[in-house]
Amino acid sequence: MHDDPPEVFVADDLDVLHRVLALHVVAQVPGQQFGGRAQFVRDALLEERWADAVVAWIDLTGVAIDVYEHGPELYTAEDGEGELSGLSLQFTPLFEE
């Protein structure tokens, strides 16, 4: 059986998440492990039906995937340069008297 996937994948939306899981988890499982469903999974991947491939993997492994629409926010270096820097920092609760 294939190793469990990493605990957390972060994506812009559900379609992107399905694609990432399909490519990085589902496609990494040897075809013989899917038994009679291997061709279905191959076709789903080649036709970019990512969710179908992921569901087949879930059926195979029994590993549930929890999806949270409002998951953790991903911040970049640019995020720290604007809103809470410079002059605006002085108007945060910490600086209230």
Secondary structure by P-SEA (a helix, b strand, c coil): cccccccccccccaaaaaaaaaacccccccccccccaaaaaaaaaaacaaaaaaaaaaaaccbbbbbbcccbbbbcaaaaacccccccccccccccc
